[in-house]
Each structure stands twice: as C-alpha cells, then as structure tokens.
Amino acid sequence: MDRIKRLSYEVLDGHKSKFGEDFADNKKALDQISIVRSKGLKNEIAGYITKFIKKEIREEKAKQARIEASKSEQQVEEQSEIELTEDSVTEEATETVVEATPEEVPSETAEETTE
C-alpha cells in the first residue's frame, strides 16, 4: 500500500490536472504519463488516484457548504441586530412622545356640570 500511495503522489505532483473522478479515464491518463508493466499495479494506482481526487472534491464541497452556512448565519445575526436597533429606536420615540404630551386639563364641560 505504501508503494501505491508513493507512486500515486509522484504521478499527481506533476500531472494532477489530467486526472478526474472516472477510473477508466484515470487509467488512460496513467498510461500516457508513465509506463507500468503490471496490469494489477496500474489498476491499483489508478484506483487510488480516483479515490484521492473524489475525496478532495468531497472535502471542497463540504468546505463550501460550511462557508455558505456561516455567511447565512452572519446575515441572520445582522438582521436580528437591525431589528433590535429599530425596536429600541421605536421605544425611545414612544417614550419621548408620551413625555411630551401636556397634562390633562379639565374640560369646559366638566366645569359647567359642576356649576
């Protein structure tokens, strides 16, 4: 297994762009790049490269999903902060209006009824 990993990494170091997620295509690319006389060894190397590329792609997708989730989480936090700020401004305005109203003055109708 160490030999397969070592050979796979050596091939990937120089020619990573030629490999993808398809085993058959990777096997053909390996034939073009190097000479591997053993059919079994060539299949194992191509299989390991395929597995390695798929793992990298999967990890990249997971990383992108985490980034998107954190962005949406930040947006939700910002919206809640804005709503809290708007609520506090509305409450302050209401308090100001309540304080600014004049005290109740007895109406003339009340004075007339008492006379």
C-alpha positions in Angstrom: 0.0 0.0 0.0 2.9 2.4 0.8 4.3 1.8 -2.7 0.9 2.5 -4.3 0.5 5.8 -2.4 4.0 6.9 -3.1 3.7 6.2 -6.8 0.3 7.9 -6.9 1.6 11.0 -5.2 4.6 11.1 -7.5 2.2 11.0 -10.6 -0.2 13.5 -9.1 2.6 16.0 -8.2 3.4 16.6 -11.9 0.1 15.8 -13.7 -2.8 16.4 -11.3 -4.8 18.3 -13.9 -5.0 15.2 -16.2 -6.9 13.1 -13.6 -10.6 13.2 -12.6 -13.3 11.2 -10.9 -13.5 8.5 -13.6 -11.4 5.4 -13.1 -11.2 4.5 -16.8 -10.1 8.0 -17.7 -7.5 8.0 -15.0 -6.2 4.6 -16.2 -5.8 6.0 -19.7 -4.1 9.2 -18.4 -1.7 7.0 -16.3 -0.8 5.0 -19.5 0.1 8.3 -21.2 2.2 9.6 -18.4 4.1 6.6 -17.2 5.0 3.0 -18.1 3.5 0.5 -15.6 4.0 -3.1 -16.9 1.9 -4.8 -14.3 -1.8 -4.5 -15.1 -2.7 -5.0 -11.4 -0.4 -2.3 -10.2 -1.6 0.1 -12.8 -5.2 -0.6 -11.7 -4.4 -0.1 -8.1 -2.6 3.2 -8.8 -5.4 4.5 -11.0 -7.9 3.4 -8.3 -6.0 5.2 -5.5 -5.8 8.3 -7.6 -9.5 8.2 -8.4 -10.3 7.7 -4.7 -8.0 10.6 -3.7 -9.5 13.0 -6.3 -13.0 12.1 -5.2 -12.1 12.7 -1.5 -10.6 16.1 -2.4 -13.7 17.1 -4.3 -16.0 16.0 -1.4 -13.9 17.9 1.1 -14.0 21.0 -1.1 -17.8 20.8 -1.3 -18.1 20.4 2.5 -15.9 23.4 3.0 -18.0 25.5 0.6 -21.2 24.4 2.4 -19.6 25.5 5.8 -18.7 28.8 4.3 -22.2 29.4 2.9 -23.7 28.3 6.2 -21.6 30.8 8.2 -22.4 33.6 5.7 -26.1 32.9 6.1 -25.7 32.7 9.8 -24.0 36.1 9.8 -26.8 37.6 7.7 -29.4 36.3 10.2 -27.4 37.8 13.1 -27.1 41.2 11.3 -30.8 41.2 10.5 -31.7 40.5 14.2 -29.3 43.2 15.3 -31.0 45.7 12.9 -34.5 44.6 14.1 -33.3 45.1 17.8 -31.9 48.5 16.9 -35.2 49.5 15.1 -37.2 48.3 18.1 -35.2 50.3 20.6 -35.4 53.4 18.4 -39.2 52.9 18.2 -39.4 52.5 22.0 -37.4 55.7 22.6 -39.6 57.6 20.2 -42.7 56.3 22.0 -41.3 57.4 25.4 -40.5 60.8 24.0 -44.0 61.2 22.7 -45.6 60.1 26.0 -43.4 62.6 27.9 -44.2 65.4 25.5 -48.0 65.3 25.9 -49.4 68.0 28.1 -51.1 67.2 31.4 -54.7 66.6 31.2 -56.7 69.8 31.6 -60.2 69.6 32.8 -62.6 70.3 30.0 -65.1 73.1 30.0 -68.0 70.6 30.0 -66.8 69.3 33.3 -66.8 72.8 34.8 -70.3 73.5 33.5 -71.7 70.4 35.1 -70.3 71.4 38.5 -71.8 74.9 38.5 
